[in-house]
Amino acid sequence: MERSELHSIAGEHYGMMKEYARDSFNGFDHYSIHQFRVEYKKLRAFLRMISEDNNHYHLIQMSKDLKHTYKITGTIRDLQLLSTDVLQLLNGHKARTNSCLKAIRRKIQRQQRKLKDMLAGKPIKKSRKKTDRILPDTFSFQNYIRYIAGCQNSTKSILIRSDFNDEDLHALRKILKDLFNNSGLFTNEKNEQTQNNGNDAVMTNPMLEKLLVELGIIQDQCTSLALLGKPFLHKWSKKNRKQAAEMKHVIVQRKKRVRQTVLEKLSSFNEPFSVRLLNENDQLHDSPVVRELPHDRFSDVNI
């Protein structure tokens, strides 16, 4: 894959971010904020992957201003999700709901002003100029295989543990998300090292997709619980803090249910769901990089 194609792929993600950022100026709707973050994560995953360069590693990163913009959008989205939880958990208690929502919306408005200020500085344009200058001249299929093997080893280091804390689950989600976002890179490219193996399409296994959704739910619940902590509530009335404690209890129970489902999936690998990262013209196992990996229940890109 030549530099011009790498430039084009990165440009598409920057372009989509710019479109959703423009929408954010107009309404700060949930969808635009979420999609802006999705495109950012896709670009970040792509840049991480193409940073893999033979015997050394140079991480291609977006600009600090764009990273800060992304962080602000994360805070807005977290508060938006919390406001949705308030509506659901305090349904039927209009006065209580309004009181809690007002406090959350004030925080959202402050973050929106910060976001407008950041976007006025054109962080997307500046970041694109930065990353365009340091894109590699090529990204080979062999580097792609090396990237997959690295993700696989990182995944294995988490899965071999006897138990998983929330940080482990979040780390696992990030690895799987990166693999998911980068899985189609070589779908139209033939490599002389590969042969036709007739496998199915890339990463369409519903078990994996459902797992990613569930891991996302757990992360959202962790964030909501953090927002309902003392620093966030210190200016709330005593009555509202009591209601927040009730909400926390409900969120904790919801998180426990989803977490238990995820842990059962991760602890039972008698029938591992396969994550295939190549197309029908490619054969991952013929790569010398992958042949050297240990063939246990976590290898061969079975996650």
C-alpha positions as CSV (number, residue, x, y, z in Angstrom):
1,M,0.0,0.0,0.0
2,E,1.6,3.2,-1.2
3,R,1.8,6.6,0.6
4,S,-0.9,8.1,-1.7
5,E,-3.4,5.5,-0.6
6,L,-2.5,5.9,3.1
7,H,-3.0,9.7,2.6
8,S,-6.4,9.1,1.0
9,I,-7.6,6.8,3.9
10,A,-6.5,9.2,6.6
11,G,-8.1,12.1,4.6
12,E,-11.4,10.3,4.5
13,H,-11.5,10.1,8.3
14,Y,-10.5,13.7,8.7
15,G,-13.1,14.7,6.2
16,M,-15.9,12.9,8.1
17,M,-14.7,14.4,11.4
18,K,-15.0,17.8,9.8
19,E,-18.6,17.1,8.7
20,Y,-19.7,15.9,12.1
21,A,-17.8,18.8,13.9
22,R,-19.8,21.2,11.7
23,D,-23.0,19.6,12.8
24,S,-21.9,19.9,16.4
25,F,-21.7,23.6,16.0
26,N,-25.4,23.6,15.0
27,G,-27.0,21.4,17.6
28,F,-24.6,19.3,19.7
29,D,-26.9,16.3,19.0
30,H,-26.0,12.9,20.3
31,Y,-25.6,11.4,16.9
32,S,-23.0,14.0,15.6
33,I,-21.0,13.9,18.8
34,H,-20.9,10.1,18.7
35,Q,-20.0,9.8,15.0
36,F,-17.2,12.4,15.4
37,R,-15.8,10.2,18.1
38,V,-16.2,7.1,15.9
39,E,-14.2,8.6,13.1
40,Y,-11.5,9.8,15.5
41,K,-11.2,6.3,16.8
42,K,-11.0,4.8,13.3
43,L,-8.3,7.2,12.3
44,R,-6.4,6.6,15.6
45,A,-6.5,2.9,15.0
46,F,-5.3,3.4,11.4
47,L,-2.4,5.6,12.4
48,R,-1.4,3.2,15.2
49,M,-1.3,0.3,12.7
50,I,0.6,2.0,9.9
51,S,3.2,3.2,12.6
52,E,4.4,-0.4,12.5
53,D,7.5,-0.1,10.4
54,N,9.9,-3.1,10.0
55,N,12.3,-3.1,12.9
56,H,11.4,0.1,14.6
57,Y,8.2,1.8,15.8
58,H,7.3,5.5,15.2
59,L,3.9,6.3,16.6
60,I,2.0,8.7,14.3
61,Q,-0.2,10.8,16.5
62,M,-2.8,13.4,15.9
63,S,-2.3,17.0,17.2
64,K,-2.7,17.9,20.8
65,D,-5.5,20.2,20.0
66,L,-7.5,17.5,18.2
67,K,-6.9,15.1,21.1
68,H,-8.2,17.8,23.5
69,T,-11.2,18.3,21.2
70,Y,-11.9,14.6,21.3
71,K,-11.6,14.6,25.1
72,I,-14.2,17.4,25.3
73,T,-16.6,15.5,23.0
74,G,-16.2,12.5,25.3
75,T,-17.2,14.5,28.3
76,I,-20.3,15.9,26.5
77,R,-21.3,12.4,25.3
78,D,-20.8,11.0,28.8
79,L,-23.1,13.7,30.3
80,Q,-25.6,13.1,27.5
81,L,-25.7,9.4,28.4
82,L,-26.1,10.3,32.1
83,S,-29.0,12.6,31.3
84,T,-30.6,9.7,29.4
85,D,-30.1,7.5,32.5
86,V,-31.7,10.1,34.7
87,L,-34.8,10.2,32.5
88,Q,-35.1,6.4,32.6
89,L,-34.3,5.9,36.2
90,L,-36.4,8.7,37.6
91,N,-39.3,8.2,35.2
92,G,-42.5,9.3,36.8
93,H,-40.8,11.8,39.2
94,K,-40.9,14.9,37.0
95,A,-39.7,17.4,39.7
96,R,-36.8,15.2,40.7
97,T,-35.9,14.5,37.0
98,N,-35.9,18.2,36.1
99,S,-33.7,19.1,39.1
100,C,-31.1,16.5,38.2
101,L,-31.2,17.3,34.5
102,K,-30.7,21.0,35.0
103,A,-27.5,20.3,36.9
104,I,-26.2,18.0,34.2
105,R,-27.2,20.3,31.4
106,R,-25.3,23.2,33.0
107,K,-22.2,21.0,32.8
108,I,-23.0,20.1,29.2
109,Q,-23.3,23.8,28.2
110,R,-19.9,24.6,29.7
111,Q,-18.3,21.8,27.7
112,Q,-20.1,22.9,24.6
113,R,-18.6,26.3,24.9
114,K,-15.2,24.8,25.3
115,L,-15.8,22.6,22.2
116,K,-16.8,25.7,20.1
117,D,-13.6,27.4,21.2
118,M,-11.5,24.4,20.2
119,L,-13.2,23.9,16.9
120,A,-12.7,27.6,16.0
121,G,-9.0,26.9,16.1
122,K,-9.4,24.4,13.2
123,P,-7.8,21.4,15.1
124,I,-8.8,18.9,12.4
125,K,-7.0,20.9,9.6
126,K,-3.9,21.3,11.7
127,S,-3.8,17.7,12.7
128,R,-4.1,16.6,9.1
129,K,-1.2,18.7,8.1
130,K,0.9,17.2,10.9
131,T,0.1,13.5,10.2
132,D,0.3,14.0,6.4
133,R,4.0,15.0,6.8
134,I,4.9,11.9,8.7
135,L,3.0,9.1,6.9
136,P,5.2,6.3,5.8
137,D,6.1,5.8,2.2
138,T,4.5,2.3,2.2
139,F,2.7,0.0,4.5
140,S,3.2,-3.6,3.5
141,F,1.1,-6.7,4.0
142,Q,4.0,-8.1,6.1
143,N,3.6,-5.1,8.5
144,Y,-0.1,-5.8,8.5
145,I,0.5,-9.3,9.7
146,R,3.0,-8.1,12.3
147,Y,0.4,-5.6,13.6
148,I,-2.2,-8.4,13.9
149,A,0.3,-10.6,15.7
150,G,1.0,-7.8,18.2
151,C,-2.7,-7.3,18.9
152,Q,-3.1,-11.0,19.3
153,N,-0.3,-11.2,21.9
154,S,-1.8,-8.3,23.8
155,T,-5.2,-9.9,23.8
156,K,-3.7,-13.2,25.0
157,S,-1.9,-11.5,27.9
158,I,-5.3,-10.3,29.1
159,L,-7.3,-13.5,28.4
160,I,-4.9,-15.8,30.3
161,R,-5.6,-14.1,33.6
162,S,-7.9,-15.8,36.1
163,D,-10.1,-12.8,36.5
164,F,-10.8,-9.5,34.8
165,N,-11.1,-6.1,36.3
166,D,-12.8,-3.1,34.6
167,E,-9.4,-1.8,33.3
168,D,-8.7,-5.2,31.7
169,L,-12.1,-5.2,30.0
170,H,-11.5,-1.7,28.7
171,A,-8.1,-2.6,27.4
172,L,-9.5,-5.7,25.7
173,R,-12.2,-3.6,24.1
174,K,-9.7,-1.1,22.7
175,I,-7.6,-3.9,21.1
176,L,-10.6,-5.6,19.5
177,K,-12.0,-2.2,18.3
178,D,-8.7,-1.4,16.7
179,L,-8.7,-4.8,14.9
180,F,-12.3,-4.3,13.9
181,N,-11.6,-0.8,12.5
182,N,-8.5,-2.0,10.5
183,S,-9.8,-5.4,9.4
184,G,-10.7,-4.3,5.8
185,L,-7.4,-2.7,4.9
186,F,-6.2,-5.4,2.5
187,T,-9.5,-6.7,1.3
188,N,-8.8,-5.7,-2.3
189,E,-5.1,-6.4,-2.4
190,K,-3.4,-9.7,-3.4
191,N,-0.1,-10.6,-1.9
192,E,2.3,-13.1,-3.5
193,Q,2.7,-14.8,0.0
194,T,-0.9,-15.7,0.1
195,Q,-3.2,-18.3,-1.4
196,N,-6.9,-18.7,-1.8
197,N,-8.4,-20.3,1.3
198,G,-12.1,-19.6,0.7
199,N,-12.8,-18.3,4.2
200,D,-15.8,-16.0,5.0
201,A,-15.9,-12.3,5.1
202,V,-13.9,-10.1,7.5
203,M,-15.0,-9.9,11.2
204,T,-18.7,-10.5,10.6
205,N,-19.1,-12.9,13.5
206,P,-22.1,-11.8,15.5
207,M,-20.6,-13.1,18.7
208,L,-17.7,-10.7,18.4
209,E,-19.9,-7.8,17.4
210,K,-22.2,-8.5,20.4
211,L,-19.2,-8.7,22.7
212,L,-17.9,-5.3,21.6
213,V,-21.4,-3.8,22.2
214,E,-21.5,-5.4,25.7
215,L,-18.0,-4.2,26.5
216,G,-19.1,-0.7,25.4
217,I,-22.1,-0.8,27.7
218,I,-19.8,-1.7,30.6
219,Q,-17.5,1.2,29.9
220,D,-20.5,3.6,29.6
221,Q,-21.7,2.3,33.0
222,C,-18.3,2.8,34.6
223,T,-18.3,6.4,33.3
224,S,-21.8,7.1,34.6
225,L,-20.8,5.8,38.0
226,A,-17.7,8.0,38.0
227,L,-19.8,11.1,37.1
228,L,-22.1,10.3,40.0
229,G,-19.2,10.4,42.4
230,K,-18.5,13.1,45.0
231,P,-16.6,15.6,42.8
232,F,-19.5,15.8,40.4
233,L,-22.2,16.0,43.1
234,H,-20.6,18.3,45.7
235,K,-22.8,21.3,44.7
236,W,-26.0,19.2,44.5
237,S,-28.6,19.5,47.2
238,K,-28.9,16.8,49.8
239,K,-32.1,15.5,48.2
240,N,-30.5,15.3,44.7
241,R,-27.5,13.5,46.2
242,K,-29.8,10.9,47.7
243,Q,-31.5,10.4,44.3
244,A,-28.0,10.1,42.7
245,A,-27.2,7.3,45.1
246,E,-30.4,5.5,44.0
247,M,-29.4,5.9,40.4
248,K,-25.9,4.6,41.2
249,H,-27.4,1.4,42.7
250,V,-29.5,0.8,39.6
251,I,-26.5,1.4,37.3
252,V,-24.3,-0.9,39.4
253,Q,-26.9,-3.7,39.1
254,R,-27.2,-3.2,35.3
255,K,-23.4,-3.2,34.9
256,K,-23.1,-6.4,37.0
257,R,-25.6,-8.3,34.7
258,V,-23.8,-7.3,31.5
259,R,-20.3,-7.9,33.1
260,Q,-21.3,-11.4,34.1
261,T,-22.4,-12.2,30.6
262,V,-19.1,-10.9,29.2
263,L,-17.0,-12.9,31.7
264,E,-18.8,-16.1,30.9
265,K,-18.0,-15.5,27.2
266,L,-14.3,-14.8,27.9
267,S,-13.9,-17.7,30.3
268,S,-15.3,-20.3,27.9
269,F,-13.3,-20.9,24.8
270,N,-14.3,-24.4,23.9
271,E,-15.7,-23.0,20.7
272,P,-13.7,-19.8,20.1
273,F,-15.2,-17.4,17.7
274,S,-12.7,-16.7,14.9
275,V,-11.7,-13.3,13.8
276,R,-10.6,-13.4,10.2
277,L,-8.8,-10.3,9.1
278,L,-8.2,-11.1,5.4
279,N,-10.2,-11.7,2.3
280,E,-10.7,-14.8,0.3
281,N,-7.5,-14.2,-1.7
282,D,-5.3,-14.0,1.5
283,Q,-4.2,-16.8,3.9
284,L,-3.0,-15.5,7.2
285,H,-1.4,-18.8,8.3
286,D,0.9,-18.9,5.3
287,S,2.7,-15.8,6.6
288,P,6.1,-16.7,8.3
289,V,5.3,-14.1,11.0
290,V,2.1,-16.0,12.0
291,R,3.6,-19.5,11.6
292,E,6.0,-18.7,14.4
293,L,3.2,-17.9,16.9
294,P,2.3,-20.5,19.5
295,H,-0.6,-22.7,18.4
296,D,-2.7,-22.7,21.6
297,R,-6.4,-21.9,22.0
298,F,-5.8,-18.2,21.8
299,S,-3.6,-18.2,18.7
300,D,-4.3,-18.2,14.9
301,V,-6.3,-14.9,15.5
302,N,-9.0,-16.7,17.5
303,I,-10.2,-14.3,20.2
